[in-house]
Amino acid sequence: MFRRFVTKKLWLLLPVALMLTGCPAKVNPTPTPEEQTLSISLSEPFSQTGDGNWAAELSPDRKEVSITISSSKDWKASSSDSWCSLSASAGKADDSYLLLTVAANDTYEERSATVTIKASSLSRTISIKQQAKVKEPFSLSPTEVELEATGGTFTVKVNCPTTYKLSDKPDWVKDNTTAGSGNVHTFSVGANPEYEARRGVLVFCDDIGTCLPVMVTQKAREGTPYQMDWSKDFYRRSLFLRFTGTWCGFCPRMSRAQDRVSEAFPDRLEVAALHDMNSLLRFTGTASIQIQYAISSYPTMIVDGRCKVRNAGSVEQTYQNLTTALEKSYNGLPTVTGIGMTSSLNGDKLSVTVDLFVKKAGSYKVTLFVLESGIDAEQADNDMGANPHYIHNNVVRVAGSAYTGDAFTTTTDNKVLTKDYSVTLPSGTNKNALRIIAFVQRAYDATVSKLEPGDFDGYFVDNCVGAAPGTTVLPAIKNSSEEGNEDFGKGNPVNW
């Protein structure tokens, strides 16, 4: 009975003992992981799109935006396109900053890119859409250009969303644009040779047929020593072009006959001796001029570009032939051009300004030769025997213009034009024995008959003038009572 009691008591005390002493805790074998975090934020115009991502539509201009990154892990960043660049491609955990640079869109198409930021298994995206460059209208700047009479340079900027080209320009405007200059074109203009302002138009056209102009105006040349009366006729001087050579035994005969013509008709003509390349006094341009006048034998004289006179059996007969040709050329053909000329000599540099007064619209050419006289050189001579010390006069030494002339055209009557020439004299030239001649060739038209079947390249000599370097020749007019200008060759020509 006692044992049962004790046992019963012990079972009653057991829960109390357990409550007093406790029991061991149960151990969990898998710990709770640390929570991963990644968030980004940007300023306007970017906005959240949900799920922690961002997006924006940007203008075509360049843009820089700071990205704030909060991450519990180290992160990496990348861009899908090079025009969206990042200041770094990786960073450490905790708060950090990243600079996003969006380049300007220079294309005419919209574009998109995505920036991705990753930290462990988490990622956030930034979606970027950039607008296309605004297509500028086809335009030119400037649209008007004014230049001084002395000339200068200017540029024209072309704004065109498509391809374009320079389709037209005045002859007196030079295009100096070089490859790689883009849409900026460079032009230059020389001095205005005219006493009137000149105007022209540059025309740019795009590939769809739209054309835009740039008006170019250049001021007139300032000052003129001439007072022009276009109602009066010019005094005309003729030109003898003598094709010769030191090897030519019959050439002195032509020269002697020519001297007699000059004495018989004072102040009525200029003479230029053109020596061929086999001559000791060779002139490079003779070959070109020989072709123009179809020269087949030496000596030959071309009178005003209208008549061809070959060697005759004597000086007298040659003189008669030259006189006849001169009178045929001169009679009934009043000149329509007057010539003024000024020059200066500095060392071996000769500067010449030729003023051309043109009464009739048409096509012309002007030629400038520098002649030397008193040259002592040998000469074959079939009439008087070879002469080792023959004196050669009026020898063409150098040309300031093209050998056969510089072409020019006038579309209106009563025009004044100017040509400026710079000539380097050949070594050994006797500067005290020089003469400058300038002559104008005029294209044949219905009002001028041809005296010989050949038209000599379609031009004839309309007028000619000559002077020593450093002197001024003014354009002379005819004296109606004298059929000429009696003062022309005496240093005091009748001035307009």
HELIX and SHEET records of a PDB file:
HELIX    1   1 PHE A    2  THR A   21  1                                  20    
HELIX    2   2 CYS A  251  ALA A  264  1                                  14    
HELIX    3   3 THR A  286  GLN A  292  1                                   7    
HELIX    4   4 VAL A  315  TYR A  330  1                                  16    
HELIX    5   5 LYS A  431  ALA A  433  5                                   3    
HELIX    6   6 PHE A  456  GLY A  458  5                                   3    
HELIX    7   7 PHE A  488  LYS A  490  5                                   3    
SHEET    1   A 4 LEU A  38  LEU A  42  0                                        
SHEET    2   A 4 LYS A  63  SER A  71 -1                                        
SHEET    3   A 4 SER A  96  VAL A 102 -1                                        
SHEET    4   A 4 CYS A  84  LEU A  86 -1                                        
SHEET    1   B 6 SER A  47  GLY A  50  0                                        
SHEET    2   B 6 ASN A  53  LEU A  58 -1                                        
SHEET    3   B 6 LEU A 122  GLN A 130  1                                        
SHEET    4   B 6 ARG A 111  ALA A 119 -1                                        
SHEET    5   B 6 TRP A  75  SER A  79 -1                                        
SHEET    6   B 6 ALA A  90  GLY A  91 -1                                        
SHEET    1   C 4 SER A 139  SER A 141  0                                        
SHEET    2   C 4 GLY A 152  ASN A 159 -1                                        
SHEET    3   C 4 VAL A 184  VAL A 189 -1                                        
SHEET    4   C 4 VAL A 173  ASP A 175 -1                                        
SHEET    1   D 4 GLU A 144  LEU A 147  0                                        
SHEET    2   D 4 CYS A 211  GLN A 218  1                                        
SHEET    3   D 4 ARG A 198  ASP A 206 -1                                        
SHEET    4   D 4 TYR A 164  ASP A 168 -1                                        
SHEET    1   E 4 LEU A 269  HIS A 275  0                                        
SHEET    2   E 4 SER A 238  THR A 244  1                                        
SHEET    3   E 4 THR A 300  VAL A 303 -1                                        
SHEET    4   E 4 CYS A 307  ARG A 310 -1                                        
SHEET    1   F 4 LYS A 415  THR A 424  0                                        
SHEET    2   F 4 LYS A 349  VAL A 358 -1                                        
SHEET    3   F 4 THR A 337  ASN A 346 -1                                        
SHEET    4   F 4 THR A 472  VAL A 473 -1                                        
SHEET    1   G 3 VAL A 395  ALA A 399  0                                        
SHEET    2   G 3 GLY A 362  GLU A 372 -1                                        
SHEET    3   G 3 ASP A 406  THR A 410 -1                                        
SHEET    1   H 4 VAL A 395  ALA A 399  0                                        
SHEET    2   H 4 GLY A 362  GLU A 372 -1                                        
SHEET    3   H 4 LEU A 434  ALA A 443 -1                                        
SHEET    4   H 4 TYR A 459  ALA A 467 -1                                        
SHEET    1   I 2 ILE A 375  GLN A 379  0                                        
SHEET    2   I 2 ASN A 387  HIS A 392 -1                                        
END                                                                             
